[in-house]
Amino acid sequence: MAARTFDLLKAKDGKKASINGATQIRAGVIRPEIIFAEPEAEPQVEAGSAQWGRAALQEGDAVRLIRDPYFGLIGSVTALPQELARIPSESLARVLEVRLADGRKVVVPRANVEIIEE
């Protein structure tokens, strides 16, 4: 287990939680999830408002790569080129550059990453 995940779970020790262990690795990736009850935390904005999270990747975001050849590796976004790039399948796709934990920089399709919340 990733140390960061372990530390998060350890910090929630004793809290009520709901776990959904469903997974699907192919298109339409589904990951297991754990939702912790935080009754003292009240949302400051209404769901659906512009301030309720964000969907777009940004430079500096921590991401997990979810497709081979980098499946499961974690890194941070270092660039978000606007132009389409040709990927190994010969398709054109929006890509991003990620610096992996070992220092390598790789370019992958944006669809092949998921944002890791800090």
C-alpha positions in Angstrom: 0.0 0.0 0.0 1.2 3.5 -0.8 2.6 5.2 2.3 0.4 8.3 1.5 -2.7 6.1 1.4 -1.8 4.3 4.6 -1.2 7.6 6.4 -4.6 8.9 5.3 -6.4 5.8 6.5 -4.4 5.8 9.8 -5.5 9.5 10.3 -9.2 8.4 9.9 -8.9 5.5 12.5 -12.1 5.2 14.5 -14.2 7.2 12.0 -17.4 5.7 10.4 -16.8 4.8 6.8 -18.5 3.4 3.8 -16.5 1.3 1.4 -17.3 0.5 -2.3 -14.8 -2.1 -3.5 -16.1 -2.2 -7.1 -13.3 -2.0 -9.8 -13.1 -1.9 -13.5 -9.8 -1.4 -15.3 -10.9 -1.1 -18.9 -12.6 1.9 -20.5 -14.7 3.7 -17.9 -12.2 3.1 -15.0 -13.8 2.5 -11.7 -11.7 2.5 -8.5 -12.5 1.3 -5.0 -13.5 4.2 -2.8 -13.8 4.9 0.9 -16.1 7.7 2.2 -15.6 8.8 5.7 -18.4 10.4 7.8 -17.4 13.9 8.9 -20.5 15.3 10.5 -18.7 18.4 11.8 -17.6 19.4 8.3 -20.2 21.5 6.5 -19.8 22.2 2.8 -19.2 26.0 2.2 -20.7 25.9 -1.3 -23.6 24.2 -2.9 -23.1 21.1 -5.1 -22.9 22.1 -8.8 -21.5 25.5 -8.1 -18.3 26.6 -9.8 -16.4 26.3 -6.5 -17.4 22.7 -5.8 -14.1 21.0 -6.8 -12.6 21.2 -10.2 -12.5 18.9 -13.1 -9.5 20.2 -15.0 -6.0 19.1 -14.5 -3.4 21.7 -13.6 0.4 21.8 -13.5 1.6 20.6 -10.2 -1.4 18.2 -9.7 -0.5 14.8 -8.2 -1.7 12.0 -10.6 -1.8 8.2 -10.9 -1.2 6.7 -14.3 -3.9 4.2 -15.1 -2.8 2.6 -18.4 0.3 0.6 -19.5 3.2 1.0 -19.8 3.2 3.2 -16.6 0.1 1.6 -14.9 0.0 2.5 -11.2 2.9 4.9 -11.1 2.5 8.3 -9.4 3.9 11.6 -10.4 3.1 15.3 -10.8 1.9 17.2 -13.9 4.7 19.3 -15.3 3.1 20.4 -18.6 -0.3 20.5 -20.3 0.4 21.1 -24.0 -2.7 22.5 -25.9 -1.8 20.9 -29.3 -2.8 17.3 -30.1 0.0 14.8 -30.1 0.4 11.5 -31.9 0.4 8.6 -29.4 1.8 5.0 -29.9 -1.6 3.9 -31.3 -1.1 6.5 -34.1 -4.1 8.4 -32.8 -4.0 12.1 -32.0 -4.9 12.9 -28.4 -4.5 15.6 -25.8 -1.5 14.7 -23.7 0.3 15.8 -20.5 3.8 15.5 -19.2 4.3 13.9 -15.9 7.4 13.8 -13.7 7.4 10.3 -12.1 8.7 9.7 -8.5 12.0 8.3 -10.0 12.6 11.6 -11.9 11.7 10.4 -15.4 9.4 12.7 -17.5 6.8 10.8 -19.5 4.2 12.1 -21.9 0.8 10.3 -21.7 -2.8 10.9 -22.9 -4.8 13.0 -20.5 -7.4 10.2 -20.3 -4.7 7.9 -18.9 -4.4 9.6 -15.5 -6.5 10.3 -12.5 -6.0 13.2 -10.1 -4.9 12.2 -6.6 -6.5 14.5 -4.1 -4.0 16.0 -1.6 
